Amino acid sequence: MHLLNFPLLVQERILRQMDYSEVFLLSLVSKMSTKMVRTVNWKEIETIRYFFQPKQRISVTVVRKNGDSSADCILKISSLDEKRDALPTETIRISGVDVCCRAAVGKFDIIEDRFFYKPPVAYYTPNERDTVVWAISFYLASIFGKYSKNGLFVSTHTEPLPTYLENTETELFMNCTVEPSFLNVYFSAISIQDFVEIFNLKVEERSTIQAERRGDGVVIDGQLIRRPFRIVPGEDYVEVPTCRVFKNLNPDSNFYHASTVHIWGSPSLASGMIRHFKGQRAFVDDSDICTIDVIMFLNRWKSNEAFQRLRVFCLKTSQSLNIHQIRDEQELSSELLSGGMDEIPMEERQCTMYPWALNYHLLARRVDGAVAYVSIEQHNFSFYVQNLIDKELMLVED
């Protein structure tokens, strides 16, 4: 029996019984098999995610739609230096690039009474990682990507960040410190993102001073300090790192144009968000934002100077917010609209992810009549804009 001899409907039903990794390998067999895979409408695929892990390992997974949180691994990409097994490999041409690949491996463990499956692996030689990853991403988009998008997930310090994936989602869980140029360069080289999530990424700029060299040390503020500085023979002065300074990104950075942004444990990015964000939804879990920042934010929104696309802005701060000062200076109304919380769509409530973000008790009005729910607590601020202008409220105001 030959799969290509079956009717298209039968072919599709068979393909949908296979793992995505099996479909991927099958598509590489011939031009006919590639065409067969492309005829299937893979509408259930929401995102093809490229997961950059430590030791330069990359996993390519499929994330399905309809709230299915599971992810199926299509293949792994690894350095040829990391290959430790004796399993055979074969060179396959993918998107015009010769890629060394190992087929999927499966075995049944009698002791564990379960089947173990290892997805296929594509290997790259030194200096060829980006070429191989690009070739695979381009090919996967051609067979699976008609209804899906690409996502980048980075869990280790990867520099520079890949800009060739044509991704519309970026998740950076790098847990390190970078300079502003690291993110400025990346976001200027890619399209505006639908979704950005950043976790424990500090954005700081290194500060240095020029110190006079003396013996095995340097003179700083009249004191001789002996430390392991990098000293070039013949030079009388050396550059000495003094501290790291919190810095915001470029105000025009595409980072601030992303539709939805989640920031966790990165307070250095928060102040820029409340000043320059141009997207629809922002959630900041850790910040040093103060009362004045919130007042300026509300002023700019009410005057329609900024945040025209904004729907939701929620933040937590280590500073104590002066609720009365914000309410009085911004003339926030304490009466909710008729219908109250029922007027907020459920998807917006779920999007906030914070229980306190639903405790709206104040109203802000923009110059064009648009209305926003506002919640202020000691360390929390939440803001939600209605879809429609409340005409009844406008009449009362007149």
C-alpha positions as CSV (number, residue, x, y, z in Angstrom):
1,M,0.0,0.0,0.0
2,H,1.3,3.4,-1.0
3,L,0.2,6.5,0.9
4,L,0.3,8.7,-2.2
5,N,-2.2,6.4,-4.0
6,F,-5.0,7.2,-1.5
7,P,-7.6,9.9,-2.0
8,L,-6.7,13.3,-0.5
9,L,-9.3,12.9,2.3
10,V,-7.8,9.5,3.3
11,Q,-4.3,11.0,3.2
12,E,-5.3,13.8,5.5
13,R,-6.9,11.5,8.0
14,I,-3.8,9.3,8.1
15,L,-1.5,12.3,8.5
16,R,-3.5,13.6,11.4
17,Q,-3.0,10.4,13.2
18,M,0.8,10.9,13.1
19,D,3.0,13.0,15.3
20,Y,4.1,16.3,13.9
21,S,7.7,15.1,13.9
22,E,6.7,12.1,11.8
23,V,4.8,14.4,9.4
24,F,7.9,16.5,9.2
25,L,10.2,13.6,8.3
26,L,7.6,12.2,5.8
27,S,7.6,15.5,4.0
28,L,11.3,15.3,3.4
29,V,11.1,12.0,1.6
30,S,10.2,13.4,-1.8
31,K,8.6,16.3,-3.6
32,M,5.4,14.4,-3.8
33,S,5.3,13.8,-0.1
34,T,6.1,17.5,0.6
35,K,3.2,18.5,-1.6
36,M,0.9,16.0,0.1
37,V,1.7,17.4,3.6
38,R,1.1,21.0,2.3
39,T,-2.4,20.1,1.1
40,V,-3.5,19.6,4.7
41,N,-5.0,22.6,6.5
42,W,-3.1,22.6,9.8
43,K,-5.6,25.1,11.3
44,E,-5.2,23.7,14.8
45,I,-1.6,24.9,15.0
46,E,-1.4,28.3,16.7
47,T,2.4,28.8,17.1
48,I,5.6,27.1,15.9
49,R,7.8,27.9,18.9
50,Y,11.7,27.9,18.7
51,F,12.9,27.3,22.2
52,F,16.6,28.4,22.7
53,Q,18.0,26.4,25.6
54,P,21.4,26.2,27.4
55,K,24.4,24.6,25.6
56,Q,23.0,26.0,22.3
57,R,20.3,23.5,22.1
58,I,17.0,24.4,20.4
59,S,13.6,22.7,20.5
60,V,11.0,23.3,17.9
61,T,7.5,22.7,19.2
62,V,3.9,23.1,18.0
63,V,1.4,24.9,20.2
64,R,-2.2,24.2,19.4
65,K,-5.2,26.5,19.5
66,N,-8.3,26.3,21.6
67,G,-6.6,26.6,24.9
68,D,-4.6,23.4,24.6
69,S,-1.5,24.0,26.7
70,S,0.3,21.0,25.5
71,A,3.2,21.3,23.0
72,D,4.4,18.6,20.6
73,C,8.1,18.6,19.7
74,I,8.7,18.5,16.0
75,L,12.5,18.2,16.3
76,K,15.5,19.3,18.2
77,I,18.5,21.3,16.9
78,S,21.9,20.8,18.5
79,S,25.6,21.3,17.9
80,L,27.3,18.4,16.3
81,D,29.8,18.7,19.2
82,E,27.0,17.7,21.5
83,K,26.3,14.4,19.7
84,R,27.0,11.6,22.2
85,D,25.2,8.6,20.7
86,A,26.2,6.3,17.9
87,L,22.9,6.5,16.1
88,P,23.4,7.0,12.3
89,T,22.8,10.4,10.7
90,E,22.0,11.4,7.1
91,T,22.5,14.7,5.3
92,I,19.2,16.1,4.0
93,R,18.8,19.2,1.9
94,I,16.3,21.6,3.6
95,S,15.5,25.0,2.1
96,G,18.7,24.8,0.0
97,V,20.9,24.0,3.1
98,D,22.5,20.6,3.7
99,V,21.5,19.6,7.2
100,C,22.9,16.6,9.1
101,C,19.9,14.8,10.7
102,R,19.2,11.9,13.0
103,A,15.8,10.1,12.7
104,A,13.4,9.8,15.5
105,V,14.1,7.0,18.0
106,G,11.5,5.0,20.0
107,K,11.7,2.0,22.3
108,F,9.6,0.3,24.9
109,D,11.1,0.0,28.4
110,I,9.8,-3.3,30.0
111,I,10.8,-2.2,33.5
112,E,9.1,1.2,33.2
113,D,6.3,-0.3,31.2
114,R,6.2,2.7,28.9
115,F,7.2,3.8,25.5
116,F,10.1,6.3,25.2
117,Y,10.2,8.5,22.2
118,K,13.0,10.8,21.1
119,P,12.2,13.3,18.3
120,P,14.5,13.7,15.3
121,V,17.6,15.9,15.7
122,A,19.2,18.3,13.2
123,Y,22.8,19.0,13.9
124,Y,24.9,22.1,13.0
125,T,28.6,22.6,12.8
126,P,30.3,25.7,14.5
127,N,29.3,29.0,13.0
128,E,26.4,27.4,11.1
129,R,23.7,27.5,13.8
130,D,21.7,30.4,12.4
131,T,21.9,29.1,8.9
132,V,20.5,25.7,9.9
133,V,17.8,27.2,12.2
134,W,16.7,29.6,9.4
135,A,16.5,26.8,6.8
136,I,14.3,24.7,9.2
137,S,12.1,27.6,10.1
138,F,11.6,28.5,6.5
139,Y,10.7,24.9,5.6
140,L,8.3,24.4,8.6
141,A,6.5,27.6,7.7
142,S,6.0,26.3,4.2
143,I,4.3,23.1,5.3
144,F,2.7,24.0,8.7
145,G,2.6,27.8,8.8
146,K,-0.3,28.8,6.5
147,Y,-2.5,29.4,9.6
148,S,0.1,29.7,12.3
149,K,2.8,32.1,13.5
150,N,6.4,31.7,14.7
151,G,7.4,32.3,18.4
152,L,10.8,32.8,20.0
153,F,11.4,31.5,23.5
154,V,14.8,32.0,25.0
155,S,15.8,30.5,28.4
156,T,19.5,31.2,28.3
157,H,21.7,34.2,27.5
158,T,21.7,34.1,23.7
159,E,23.6,37.0,22.0
160,P,22.6,38.2,19.6
161,L,19.0,37.2,19.6
162,P,17.9,35.6,16.3
163,T,16.1,38.0,14.0
164,Y,15.5,35.7,11.0
165,L,12.5,33.6,12.3
166,E,9.9,36.1,11.3
167,N,8.3,35.6,14.7
168,T,5.4,37.6,16.0
169,E,5.9,36.4,19.6
170,T,8.9,36.8,21.9
171,E,9.5,35.3,25.3
172,L,12.7,36.1,27.1
173,F,13.3,34.1,30.3
174,M,17.1,34.7,30.3
175,N,17.6,35.7,34.0
176,C,20.6,37.9,33.3
177,T,21.7,41.5,32.8
178,V,21.9,43.1,29.4
179,E,22.6,46.6,28.0
180,P,19.8,48.6,26.3
181,S,21.4,48.0,22.9
182,F,20.8,44.3,23.3
183,L,17.0,44.8,23.1
184,N,17.1,47.9,20.9
185,V,18.9,46.1,18.2
186,Y,16.6,43.0,18.4
187,F,13.3,44.8,18.3
188,S,14.4,47.2,15.6
189,A,15.3,44.2,13.3
190,I,12.0,42.3,13.7
191,S,8.4,43.1,13.0
192,I,6.1,44.6,15.7
193,Q,5.2,41.7,18.0
194,D,1.7,40.5,18.9
195,F,3.0,39.3,22.3
196,V,6.2,39.9,24.4
197,E,6.9,38.3,27.7
198,I,10.1,39.1,29.7
199,F,11.1,37.4,32.9
200,N,14.0,38.4,35.2
201,L,15.9,40.4,32.6
202,K,17.7,43.4,33.9
203,V,18.5,46.3,31.5
204,E,21.5,48.2,32.8
205,E,24.4,50.2,31.3
206,R,27.9,49.7,32.5
207,S,29.6,52.9,33.8
208,T,33.4,53.3,33.7
209,I,35.9,55.9,34.8
210,Q,39.5,56.5,33.7
211,A,41.9,55.8,36.5
212,E,45.7,56.4,36.8
213,R,47.7,53.2,36.8
214,R,50.2,52.9,39.7
215,G,52.2,49.7,40.2
216,D,49.8,46.7,40.4
217,G,46.8,48.9,41.1
218,V,45.0,52.1,40.2
219,V,44.4,55.4,41.9
220,I,40.7,56.3,42.4
221,D,39.8,59.4,44.4
222,G,43.4,59.7,45.7
223,Q,43.4,56.1,47.0
224,L,45.5,53.2,45.7
225,I,43.3,50.3,45.0
226,R,44.8,46.9,44.1
227,R,42.3,44.9,42.1
228,P,42.7,42.6,39.1
229,F,42.1,45.3,36.4
230,R,42.9,44.7,32.8
231,I,46.1,46.6,32.4
232,V,47.8,47.1,29.0
233,P,51.6,47.5,29.2
234,G,52.8,51.0,28.4
235,E,49.4,52.7,29.3
236,D,49.3,55.1,32.2
237,Y,45.5,55.0,32.5
238,V,42.9,52.2,32.5
239,E,39.1,52.0,32.2
240,V,37.7,50.9,35.5
241,P,34.1,49.7,35.8
242,T,32.3,51.6,38.6
243,C,28.7,50.6,38.5
244,R,25.7,49.6,36.4
245,V,23.0,52.2,35.8
246,F,19.3,51.4,35.1
247,K,18.4,52.4,31.6
248,N,15.2,52.5,29.5
249,L,15.0,51.4,26.0
250,N,14.8,53.8,23.1
251,P,11.4,55.6,23.4
252,D,10.7,54.7,19.7
253,S,11.7,51.1,20.1
254,N,9.3,48.5,18.6
255,F,9.3,46.9,22.0
256,Y,6.8,49.5,23.1
257,H,4.6,48.9,20.0
258,A,3.9,45.3,20.9
259,S,0.2,44.5,21.2
260,T,0.5,42.7,24.6
261,V,3.5,42.9,27.0
262,H,4.0,40.9,30.2
263,I,7.0,41.9,32.4
264,W,8.0,39.8,35.4
265,G,10.8,40.6,37.8
266,S,12.3,43.3,35.5
267,P,11.7,46.7,37.2
268,S,14.2,48.5,35.0
269,L,11.7,48.1,32.1
270,A,8.6,49.2,34.0
271,S,9.3,53.0,34.0
272,G,9.6,53.0,30.2
273,M,6.4,51.1,29.8
274,I,4.3,53.6,31.7
275,R,5.8,56.4,29.6
276,H,6.2,55.0,26.1
277,F,3.9,52.0,25.7
278,K,1.9,52.2,22.5
279,G,0.2,48.8,22.5
280,Q,-3.1,47.4,23.8
281,R,-2.3,45.5,27.0
282,A,0.5,45.7,29.5
283,F,1.1,43.8,32.7
284,V,4.0,44.6,34.9
285,D,4.6,42.4,37.9
286,D,7.5,44.2,39.6
287,S,8.3,47.9,39.3
288,D,9.4,51.0,41.2
289,I,6.7,53.1,39.7
290,C,5.5,55.9,42.1
291,T,2.5,58.1,42.6
292,I,3.8,60.8,40.2
293,D,4.3,58.2,37.4
294,V,0.7,57.2,37.7
295,I,-0.6,60.8,37.7
296,M,1.4,61.6,34.6
297,F,0.1,58.4,32.9
298,L,-3.5,59.3,33.6
299,N,-2.9,62.9,32.5
300,R,-1.6,61.8,29.2
301,W,-4.4,59.4,28.6
302,K,-7.1,61.8,29.6
303,S,-5.8,64.5,27.3
304,N,-5.5,62.0,24.5
305,E,-1.8,62.8,24.2
306,A,-0.8,59.2,24.4
307,F,-2.0,55.6,24.9
308,Q,-4.7,55.9,22.2
309,R,-4.7,52.1,21.6
310,L,-4.5,51.1,25.2
311,R,-7.1,48.7,26.6
312,V,-5.5,47.3,29.8
313,F,-2.6,48.4,32.0
314,C,-1.9,46.6,35.2
315,L,1.2,46.9,37.5
316,K,2.5,46.1,40.8
317,T,5.0,48.4,42.5
318,S,7.3,48.4,45.5
319,Q,6.4,52.0,46.1
320,S,3.4,53.0,48.2
321,L,0.8,54.7,45.9
322,N,-1.0,57.7,47.4
323,I,-4.6,56.8,46.5
324,H,-6.1,60.1,47.7
325,Q,-3.6,62.2,45.8
326,I,-4.2,60.4,42.5
327,R,-8.0,60.4,42.9
328,D,-8.2,64.1,43.8
329,E,-5.7,65.4,41.3
330,Q,-7.2,63.4,38.4
331,E,-10.8,64.1,39.5
332,L,-11.6,60.4,39.3
333,S,-15.3,59.6,39.9
334,S,-16.1,57.0,42.5
335,E,-19.4,55.9,40.9
336,L,-19.3,53.0,38.5
337,L,-21.3,53.0,35.3
338,S,-24.7,51.3,35.1
339,G,-24.1,47.6,34.9
340,G,-20.7,47.9,36.6
341,M,-18.3,45.0,36.2
342,D,-20.6,43.1,33.8
343,E,-19.7,45.5,31.1
344,I,-16.0,44.3,31.1
345,P,-15.7,41.4,28.6
346,M,-14.7,38.1,30.3
347,E,-11.6,37.7,28.0
348,E,-10.3,41.0,29.3
349,R,-10.8,39.9,32.9
350,Q,-9.0,36.7,32.3
351,C,-6.2,38.5,30.5
352,T,-5.2,40.5,33.5
353,M,-4.2,37.4,35.5
354,Y,-4.3,39.4,38.8
355,P,-7.2,39.1,41.2
356,W,-6.7,42.6,42.4
357,A,-7.0,43.9,38.8
358,L,-10.7,43.2,38.9
359,N,-11.4,45.5,41.9
360,Y,-12.2,48.6,39.8
361,H,-13.9,51.3,41.9
362,L,-13.0,54.6,40.1
363,L,-13.7,56.1,36.7
364,A,-11.5,58.3,34.4
365,R,-12.8,60.2,31.5
366,R,-10.9,61.2,28.3
367,V,-11.5,64.4,26.5
368,D,-13.3,62.6,23.7
369,G,-15.7,61.0,26.2
370,A,-14.1,57.6,26.4
371,V,-14.3,56.0,29.9
372,A,-11.8,53.8,31.8
373,Y,-12.2,51.8,35.0
374,V,-9.4,52.5,37.5
375,S,-8.3,50.5,40.5
376,I,-5.7,51.8,43.0
377,E,-4.4,50.0,46.0
378,Q,-1.3,50.6,48.0
379,H,1.1,48.7,45.7
380,N,-1.2,48.0,42.7
381,F,-2.6,50.0,39.8
382,S,-5.0,48.7,37.2
383,F,-6.6,50.5,34.3
384,Y,-9.2,49.2,31.8
385,V,-10.7,51.2,28.9
386,Q,-14.2,50.6,27.7
387,N,-15.0,49.8,24.1
388,L,-17.7,52.5,23.7
389,I,-18.1,56.0,24.9
390,D,-20.7,56.2,27.7
391,K,-23.2,58.7,26.2
392,E,-25.3,58.8,29.5
393,L,-22.2,60.0,31.4
394,M,-21.5,62.7,28.8
395,L,-25.1,64.0,29.2
396,V,-24.7,64.2,33.0
397,E,-21.5,66.0,32.6
398,D,-23.1,68.6,30.3
